[in-house]
Structures are given as structure tokens and as C-alpha cells.
Amino acid sequence: MTMALDQNADIGDDALLQLYANGDQGAARSLTLRLAPRAYAQAYRMLGNAAEAEDVAQEAMMRIWKIAPDWRAGDAKVTTWLYRVTANLCTDRLRRARGSSLDSIDEPVDPSPSAADVMQGTARTEALQGALMQLPARQRQAVVLRHLEELANPQIAELMDISVDAVESLTSRGKRALAQILKGRKAALGFEGDEQ
């Protein structure tokens, strides 16, 4: 099966959103191809549940379509807006599920663990996801945005509505906590020679 290429790859997100607001369905497809995977990845890393991450990504995309007619280019980047909406939707879900234990969250299963390297990668991903879920929500959000989504600290500060110093503090504490959580699992995860 061949994947459709983004016909509008050279058009910016703001312009595509404006084109969609003016009735261009191709612009909607292009934005969806670009942005839905980002929203899903962020939601999955924050929630640890594929089904909930899909719901959040769909809701975030629906909100983009709703605001399209009122979007003012230059006020904010579409991706910044999407990260903030996705984070807020995840935070709302986490608050509603606060009484749930980590044991009640389904772990994602790799459908094709046929090779040893695939199994090792899956174990590492699950270990990281499990460790992320043990962090406080704000630390988890900062760590995901900085180290997994690779956003810059000023952009994270804007998204989380905190100072850059607070972002640095959250990510630093989060990284230390992750290292502590995963410390005893280095050998099992194939990192026996690593010093970090």
C-alpha cells in the first residue's frame, strides 16, 4: 500500500488553515497528514494509552477545524497551538482518571515481535512509558515536550504558561526521576555498558 504524499508540502500551516477555512478540502488533508501524528504522539506519551491518545488527537484536530475561520496568522504557530490544546486535553483526562492506578492502564502491545531487536526496542519503549507514567503530570509534560517532541525550552514555557527557568527545573527533575526509576533495569534493557 502506498502512502499519499502531501501535495501541499511547500505551503505553511497558517496558509493551509486559511485555505481550509475558505473551503479547500485538500488543505485539510495536508494539515491532517502533518499534525495528527504529532498530536497522537504527544497524547500517547502523556497518557500511556493508545485508544485515549487517538481520541485526544481527533479532538485536537476537530478544534483546529473549528477555529480555522477565526485563525489570525502570526499570533501563534499552528503547531504551538496544537501542542497546547493536546496537552490541555491530556491534562483533563488525567485529572478525571486521577483515582485510577497505574495497573489499570493497558500497556501497548507490539503486534509483530518477531525479531530480537524489535522485542528489545519494545521493552525499552514500554519501560520508558512506564517510567514516564510515574512522574508527576507537569514533569511528564515538560520531559515529553523537551526530550521526545524535541521542542525548545522557550516554546515549552509558552505552551505550559510557565517561565523558561521553570521548564528547565521540571525537565531536570524529570530526567533525574526517570534515571532513578530505570536504574535497576539497565541490563534487562540492553544498556549494561552505558554510564548514563
C-alpha positions as CSV (number, residue, x, y, z in Angstrom):
1,M,0.0,0.0,0.0
2,T,1.4,3.4,-1.0
3,M,1.0,6.4,1.3
4,A,-0.3,9.6,-0.3
5,L,2.3,12.3,-0.3
6,D,1.4,15.7,1.0
7,Q,0.6,17.7,-2.2
8,N,1.0,21.0,-0.2
9,A,4.3,20.3,1.5
10,D,5.6,23.7,0.5
11,I,2.7,25.6,2.0
12,G,2.9,26.7,5.6
13,D,0.4,25.6,8.3
14,D,-1.1,29.1,8.7
15,A,-1.8,29.2,4.9
16,L,-3.2,25.7,4.9
17,L,-5.5,26.6,7.7
18,Q,-6.7,29.7,5.8
19,L,-7.2,27.6,2.7
20,Y,-9.3,25.1,4.7
21,A,-11.4,27.9,6.1
22,N,-12.1,29.0,2.5
23,G,-13.3,25.5,1.6
24,D,-10.2,23.7,0.3
25,Q,-10.5,20.1,1.5
26,G,-7.1,19.3,0.2
27,A,-5.6,21.7,2.7
28,A,-7.5,19.8,5.4
29,R,-5.9,16.5,4.3
30,S,-2.5,18.1,4.2
31,L,-2.8,19.6,7.7
32,T,-4.1,16.3,9.0
33,L,-1.2,14.4,7.5
34,R,1.2,16.8,9.2
35,L,-0.4,17.5,12.5
36,A,-2.4,14.4,13.6
37,P,0.7,12.2,14.1
38,R,2.2,14.9,16.3
39,A,-0.9,15.2,18.4
40,Y,-1.2,11.4,18.7
41,A,2.5,11.0,19.7
42,Q,2.3,13.7,22.4
43,A,-1.0,12.4,23.7
44,Y,0.3,8.8,23.8
45,R,3.4,9.9,25.7
46,M,1.3,11.8,28.2
47,L,-1.5,9.3,28.7
48,G,0.2,5.9,28.0
49,N,-2.9,4.6,26.3
50,A,-3.2,4.3,22.5
51,A,-7.1,4.5,22.4
52,E,-7.2,7.6,24.6
53,A,-4.3,9.1,22.6
54,E,-6.3,8.6,19.4
55,D,-9.4,10.3,21.0
56,V,-7.3,13.2,22.1
57,A,-5.6,13.6,18.7
58,Q,-9.0,13.5,17.0
59,E,-10.5,16.1,19.4
60,A,-7.4,18.4,18.9
61,M,-7.8,18.2,15.1
62,M,-11.6,18.9,15.5
63,R,-10.7,22.0,17.4
64,I,-8.4,23.2,14.7
65,W,-11.2,22.9,12.1
66,K,-13.5,24.8,14.4
67,I,-11.1,27.7,14.9
68,A,-10.0,27.9,11.2
69,P,-12.4,30.7,10.2
70,D,-11.1,32.9,13.1
71,W,-7.4,32.0,12.9
72,R,-5.1,35.0,12.8
73,A,-1.9,34.2,11.1
74,G,1.1,35.5,13.1
75,D,-0.5,35.4,16.5
76,A,0.9,31.9,17.2
77,K,2.2,29.0,15.3
78,V,-0.4,26.3,14.4
79,T,1.8,23.6,15.9
80,T,2.3,25.6,19.1
81,W,-1.5,25.9,19.4
82,L,-1.9,22.2,18.7
83,Y,0.6,21.2,21.4
84,R,-1.1,23.4,23.9
85,V,-4.6,22.0,23.1
86,T,-3.3,18.4,23.1
87,A,-1.6,19.0,26.5
88,N,-4.8,20.5,27.9
89,L,-6.9,17.7,26.7
90,C,-4.5,15.1,28.2
91,T,-4.4,17.0,31.5
92,D,-8.2,17.0,31.6
93,R,-8.2,13.2,31.1
94,L,-5.5,12.6,33.7
95,R,-7.5,14.7,36.2
96,R,-10.6,12.7,35.5
97,A,-8.7,9.4,35.9
98,R,-6.7,10.5,39.0
99,G,-8.3,7.8,41.1
100,S,-7.1,5.1,38.7
101,S,-4.0,3.1,39.5
102,L,-1.1,2.6,37.0
103,D,-2.1,-1.1,36.9
104,S,-5.4,-0.2,35.3
105,I,-3.7,1.4,32.3
106,D,-3.3,-1.0,29.4
107,E,0.2,-1.4,28.1
108,P,0.5,-1.2,24.3
109,V,1.5,-4.5,22.7
110,D,3.7,-4.6,19.7
111,P,1.8,-6.7,17.1
112,S,4.9,-8.2,15.5
113,P,7.6,-9.1,18.0
114,S,9.3,-11.5,15.6
115,A,12.9,-10.3,15.8
116,A,15.1,-9.8,18.9
117,D,15.9,-6.2,18.1
118,V,12.2,-5.4,17.7
119,M,11.5,-7.1,21.1
120,Q,14.3,-5.1,22.7
121,G,13.0,-1.8,21.3
122,T,9.5,-2.6,22.5
123,A,10.9,-3.4,26.0
124,R,12.7,-0.1,26.0
125,T,9.7,1.8,24.8
126,E,7.4,0.2,27.4
127,A,10.0,0.8,30.2
128,L,10.2,4.5,29.2
129,Q,6.4,4.8,29.0
130,G,6.0,3.1,32.4
131,A,8.6,5.4,33.9
132,L,7.0,8.4,32.4
133,M,3.7,7.5,33.9
134,Q,5.3,7.5,37.3
135,L,6.3,11.2,37.0
136,P,4.1,14.0,38.2
137,A,1.9,15.3,35.3
138,R,3.8,18.6,34.9
139,Q,7.2,17.0,34.9
140,R,6.0,14.3,32.4
141,Q,4.6,17.0,30.1
142,A,7.8,19.0,30.2
143,V,10.0,15.9,29.6
144,V,7.8,14.7,26.8
145,L,7.8,18.1,25.0
146,R,11.6,18.7,25.5
147,H,13.1,15.3,25.0
148,L,10.6,13.3,22.9
149,E,8.9,16.1,20.9
150,E,12.2,18.0,20.8
151,L,10.7,21.4,21.4
152,A,12.9,24.3,22.6
153,N,12.5,25.5,26.3
154,P,11.0,28.9,25.3
155,Q,8.3,27.1,23.2
156,I,7.6,24.7,26.1
157,A,7.4,27.7,28.5
158,E,4.8,29.3,26.2
159,L,2.8,26.0,25.9
160,M,2.8,25.3,29.6
161,D,2.4,29.0,30.6
162,I,5.5,29.0,32.9
163,S,8.9,30.5,32.8
164,V,11.9,29.0,30.9
165,D,13.6,28.5,34.3
166,A,10.6,26.5,35.5
167,V,10.8,24.4,32.3
168,E,14.5,23.7,32.9
169,S,13.7,22.8,36.5
170,L,10.8,20.5,35.6
171,T,12.8,18.7,32.8
172,S,15.9,18.4,35.1
173,R,13.9,16.9,37.9
174,G,12.0,14.7,35.5
175,K,15.2,13.3,33.9
176,R,16.7,12.6,37.3
177,A,13.5,10.8,38.4
178,L,13.4,8.7,35.2
179,A,17.1,7.7,35.7
180,Q,16.3,6.6,39.2
181,I,13.1,4.7,38.1
182,L,15.0,2.9,35.3
183,K,18.4,2.5,37.2
184,G,17.9,-1.2,38.1
185,R,16.7,-2.2,34.6
186,K,19.8,-1.2,32.5
187,A,21.0,-4.8,31.9
188,A,17.5,-6.1,31.1
189,L,17.0,-3.3,28.6
190,G,20.4,-3.9,26.9
191,F,22.2,-0.9,28.4
192,E,24.7,-2.8,30.6
193,G,27.7,-0.9,29.3
194,D,26.2,2.6,29.4
195,E,27.3,5.0,32.1
196,Q,24.2,7.3,31.8
